[in-house]
Structure formats: structure tokens, C-alpha cells
Amino acid sequence: MNDSSKYLTVAVAVKTDDRARRLSRMDSFDDRLDITLFSTWRRCRIHVRRFLDSRPVEIFLLLMVLVYAIKVFIDLATSDSPLDADVQAALDTLDFAILCFFLAELVLRLGAFGKAYLTDWWNIFDGAIVIASFVLGLITVSASSLVVLRIMRVIFRLLRVVVIFRKVSESNRTLHRIRKVTDYAIRSPVERVIEILNYAQSLKGMNHSVKDDLNWCIEVIASNKLHDPVIDASFKNRRNGRAFLEDLELEAWVDQVSGRVTKRSVNGRRGSTTISRISVRKSFNGNSSSHEDLMDQFSTEPIESVFDKVDSISFDIFEFRDVCGGDELVIMGFKLFEKFRLFSKFSINSSRLVNFLREIQSGYRETNPYHNATHAADVAQTSAFILTTGKLAEKAKMSDLEIMGMLFAAIIHDFEHPGFNNPFHIKTKHPLAIRYNDKSVLESHHVAAAFAVLLKEECNFMHHMADDRYRSIRENIVALVMATDMANHFQELGIFRGKLNLPDFANLEKKDDRQLVFDIALHASDISNPAKPLPIYAQWVHRVMNEFFLQGDQEKRLNLPVSMFMDRDTASINKCQVGFMDVIVQPLFVAFHSFLPDIDPFINNIASNKMHFQALLEQENLRANSNSTSATVEPKTPALPTVTVPVISSRPQEGDSPASNSTSNSAQEIELRQRTASPLPV
């Protein structure tokens, strides 16, 4: 063979581009030959591993283990009464032959797995016993009469029992794996994944730490906890070593958001309660108006001057509320439908849409500091911002029906919200919690009640829609509103993060993938307050903490445990907001940003707002430390606006009329007085 042929042979043997580049840089043929031999040895090791892990070899080794076990127990049973010489010779030959098989297995596994095989001390122990027994067998062929060798033989028989138990344990795993393959014709992907992990765990050469990790993976998958939140131990050290939310407050955040119920004793009543009916603040206006008249009505110069910024991160929903005279949700919904040209694309009757929007707006309780029509209009505007400026509609190639579903869901997502959260309804055994089996209680009510309004003849702007399109948009809207349940936050975020690692996810060709992205978009819009400019965010902070404190007051009246951050006497607003951003908002928006880079303004605002509230929290901690020796501690709660809240009352007593009960509820509305502490800095 000439030199050129030799070079060609080497080049063919080395397949990867990396190795080819390394070969091209070598100066001598001997170096190339060394690399080729190394590559050949590596391929041989792979083939040996596959051979050892093949089912026929596993079954053969299993049979050898069983025969070896019988032989060892015969030796132990006949140690005091020797067998016939011919029988004993046959058993010794069988013993030696099996030891040869085990020795060959040991050599092959050492060659196949290398040093990794020796990281397990049990493997070293097995190998030492097999080698010693093999050597002892060679010696006893010619010197079996020696007393010392007889004693050693007894000792190694006992040690072989340990080896037998080890090999039987491995054999049981092999049998279990073989049965898993042969017994079931239909299996789920989860079963297949667990089977693969079990097999990987049983491989020789796997060190204990990796086996423990694999066992943890199996437990997580088998118990369906893939997307449960796991608190990172390094989380406390991410801000210059300062521990964050100590004394299990981080765990409390996760528990509260996930809807986990902590076992705490409750003194006092645990009876059923009812929330007073929501009164409609605006009477239904059934008059029909033309689209042009409504456009003129909703396009005054003050309204237009504010709405022109609807695609900007600096859009001020409170200024929009003021120029709309309290009709911010009606006008926002109408103008967004016009902006996306949904009137013409779906031949929507303008009067019916306005009737629907007015009824929805009237269902948002004005007395709620946070969950009111202004919040709904804000979520609708933020959703539109993500669709346009964030370029979600462009990237996802959203259909007009999907865009309308997103806007519809944003408008109705908190319809008839009573101002108390899901855990409160569940703890008080509220009829809504009973009706919806403690699962997404308020979200289920929001969407069901909104569609009940839509089905009214004067409000049904989808009346002419084909059945298949109606079913499609309804399915989309229901999923979107359900996704706003904070109890689903960590699961949704975990699934979304996992999907981001899939190469074809960005194309959004699968229906489930599309729905997941839309769900994340609306959920992000719903909790987007910290992603807004600080002056706007600060106003939302006042409102949400006000609503928190009202629920805390009611929990005290009912002798219920006060929810986290809802006790006006002990809660730290700054700590609440820092925790909300750290645990909830920032992880969601960072993940969403990796999919949708054009939402950069949100990420920047979250970072700056978190720095602001962290600074306030540090000042608060310094004041608390300086006042720790003082008997009087200044209240932490900032000034909050005067609002009213509906009272949770017990069931009407027998004999009470509905009218008297309604009057009692109205008379018992609680007014939250302005606190004396300094207002929240901006």
C-alpha cells in the first residue's frame, strides 16, 4: 500500500469533522495512526457495552447467577459432610467454569466502562471476590488437602453469598425491565422515560451521586411533579449575599401563589358565608346607535390624545380613566376592536358590542380598590401592546379570531370579582367554591358569567358567527381566563420553559403550543404592574395593598388565619413588592422575553422598579433596627385612599326577607380610613 492509500484509509476511519481537522494538523503518519487506533478502540468499547447490555447476554448472566447460587448453597450445606469424590469434582469444575464466565464479564466491563466502573465500591468488592475465588480455584486443583486453603475456601463461600445477593438484585431489575417491555402492548411516554431512567440507574460504572440524581428524577416524573416550584438554595445569595425573605417567607410566597394550604388551627366559626350581590352601577341602555355615532362619541379630543399612546409602554391608564369619565373599559374595548379592524372583519354590530361592554363594565365592582374596570382596561391595553409593539401577533401569525379572543379574554378576565381571592372563598366554603370544587373558583365564575352576558340577545355581537368559529374562540377564551389563576403560575411557567428548549417550538405550529404562548401573554398582562413606569406602578401598589388589607380585616373578623401580606398591622409593603417581583413577575417576563425579545421595555422597568423597592426595603430595615430598642414602633402601612368594601356576612337567618338582608349588607359596608403613616415614595 502506498502512502496516499494509507492516508486515505486513515481519513475514512476518522469520521467527525473535529478529528479530521486534528489529523490535518499532524505532521507524522504515526501520530495519525495513533488517533485511528484510539478511535477504533473507542468504537470497540461502545460495541462491548451494547453487547453486555443486550437482552440475550442479560438473560444468560441471569441463568449463570441462578446456577452459581445453587452451587454456593450446596457447598455451604455439605461443608460438614463431604460428597462423593466424583460429584465433588463435577461441582468444582462447574464452580470454576462459572467463575471463568464472571471473570470474563469483569474484564469486558472494565474494558467497556474503564475507570467509571471502579467508582462503585460494590463493583470493586465483586471483582475482588471473583478474582480471589478464581485464583483459589486454580490452587485447590493441586493442593485441596491443605487446612489453610480449606479455611479460605469456607470464608470465600460466605463472601460469595454476598456477591450472589448483589447479582440476584441486579437480575431482579433485569427481569423487571424485561417484563415491562413484554407485558404491555400500550404504554405512555412517561412509562418509557421511567423505564429508560431505571435502566440507566442499573448500569454498572454509574457512581452513587448520579444514581441518586436519577432516582430523584424517577420520583419526580412518577409523582407528576415536573412543574412544581423548587426553591433554589442559591437564591438567597443572588443579591450581594443578602438573605432574602428569611424565616420561610420565600416558601410562604410559593405556597400562597401555588394555592397550597398550610395546616393551621382556626378558632371560631367555620360556617358558610355569602358575599353580597353585586349591584349594577349603570342601567342597561338598549338604544341602538350607528357605528359612526359611537365612533364620534368615543373619539373626543381628550380621549384621542391619550389613546394615541396605546402602543407605548408609558400609556397611563389612570389618565385614560379620567378622560373617559368612568367608561374606560367600554371605550378601551371598543377602540381596540376598531384598532384591529375586527368590526369589518367579523361584521360586528357596534351597538351589541357596546351593550356587552357596558354590562361587563357594570359587573366590575367600583368599590374594589384593585380588581375593577380600570384593571380590566389596563390588562386589555397591555395585551394589545404585546400583540403590536411586542410583535406577538406577527411572530405567532395570529389569526383575527385569535386576536379577538385575546382582547375578549382580557376584558372579561376578572368580571364580577368580589375583591377576595380564591383561597378566601375556599376557606369560607363560599357557594362559588362549592360549585367549582375549589378549582380556579373565581376564574371559572368570570368566564361563565361573561358568556351568560354574551348570550343575551342585545349583547350577543357573535350571534351570526358560524358554530365552528364560535366553538374555537370560546375554547380559546376559556383557556386564557383559566390561565390567569395564580395557582397555575409555576406549572405554566415550568411547561413554557421546557418548551423553549424544543427546536420547533418557536414556529408555533402545534395548537397546544400556540395556546400556551397566548396564555402566558395574558397572564403576563394581568401581573404587569411592576413592568410599567414607576409612577403608574406605584398607584397600583396602593390599590392592591388596599385590597389585601381589606381581605385581612375580614379574615380577622371571621377568626381565620390572616393571609400573607394582608395584615395591615404587620405587613411590609416594600417586602411584598420585592418578593412579588423576585418570585413571580421577573421569572415569567424573563422567560417570555426569551421567546418575544421585543418586550424589552417590560424587562427594563422590572429591573428599575425592583431596585427602587429594594432600596425602600433596606431603609425600612434600617429604621426597624434603629427602633428595635424603642417601645413604640411606627406603623409600616402607607397612606391609602378611602374606599368601601362589601362585608362577608353569615347565611340569612330563617325569617329574614331578601330585602332586609340586602339593606343589612349595605349598612354594614366598611370604610377604610386613611392611615397616618407617610405615603409610599415614588
Number of C-alpha atoms within 10 A of each C-alpha: 5 6 9 9 10 12 15 10 13 19 17 11 15 18 11 10 9 9 15 16 10 11 21 10 10 11 9 9 14 10 12 21 16 11 18 20 15 12 16 14 14 14 13 14 19 15 13 17 16 13 15 17 14 11 14 11 13 18 15 10 19 19 13 17 22 14 14 20 19 12 18 18 15 12 21 13 11 10 11 8 8 11 13 9 9 9 11 13 13 12 17 17 14 15 18 18 14 20 20 15 14 20 17 12 15 19 13 17 19 18 18 24 17 14 11 14 21 18 15 15 12 14 17 14 14 20 20 12 18 23 16 13 22 20 13 18 20 13 12 16 12 9 13 15 10 10 10 9 16 14 11 13 18 14 11 18 19 16 16 20 16 15 21 19 13 16 19 16 12 18 19 13 15 19 15 13 16 14 11 15 13 9 8 8 7 6 10 7 9 13 13 13 15 18 17 14 16 18 14 14 20 14 13 18 19 17 16 13 9 12 17 12 12 17 16 12 18 20 14 14 16 14 9 11 12 15 19 17 16 10 12 7 7 9 14 16 11 10 9 7 10 11 13 18 16 10 9 10 14 18 15 16 19 21 15 17 19 18 18 12 10 9 6 8 8 11 10 10 12 13 12 15 18 17 18 16 11 15 11 15 13 11 9 13 12 12 9 14 13 10 14 10 11 16 15 9 11 19 16 12 10 14 21 15 12 17 22 10 13 21 18 15 19 14 21 18 22 17 14 26 21 13 18 20 9 15 20 25 29 24 25 27 22 20 17 18 20 14 11 15 14 17 17 11 10 15 13 19 20 23 21 23 22 23 24 25 25 20 23 24 28 24 25 27 23 21 16 22 25 23 22 23 28 23 24 27 26 26 27 26 27 30 28 26 21 21 22 17 17 22 17 23 18 12 14 16 14 15 11 15 16 19 20 21 21 24 23 21 29 30 28 29 31 28 27 24 20 21 22 20 16 21 20 18 21 18 18 19 17 19 16 20 22 13 12 14 11 17 18 23 23 26 24 20 20 22 24 15 16 22 16 11 18 22 14 14 12 20 23 20 23 18 17 12 13 10 9 9 12 15 12 14 19 17 13 20 26 19 17 28 26 22 23 25 23 20 20 17 22 21 17 21 22 16 13 21 17 12 15 15 10 9 8 12 16 17 12 16 12 10 8 10 17 18 18 19 21 27 22 22 24 26 24 21 23 21 18 21 25 26 28 23 20 19 13 18 18 17 15 19 20 20 18 16 25 25 23 23 21 27 24 24 19 20 20 14 12 21 14 21 15 18 17 15 19 22 21 22 12 12 18 19 22 23 21 20 21 24 20 17 24 18 17 19 21 20 14 24 26 17 17 21 16 13 18 19 15 16 22 15 16 21 20 13 19 24 15 15 23 22 13 16 21 17 14 18 19 13 13 16 13 12 13 15 11 10 13 11 9 9 6 8 11 10 15 19 23 20 16 21 14 13 19 16 22 24 19 20 17 13 12 14 8 6 6 9 10 10 9 11 16 14 10 14 17 14 11 14 14 15 12 16 12 12 16 13 13 12 12 16 10 12
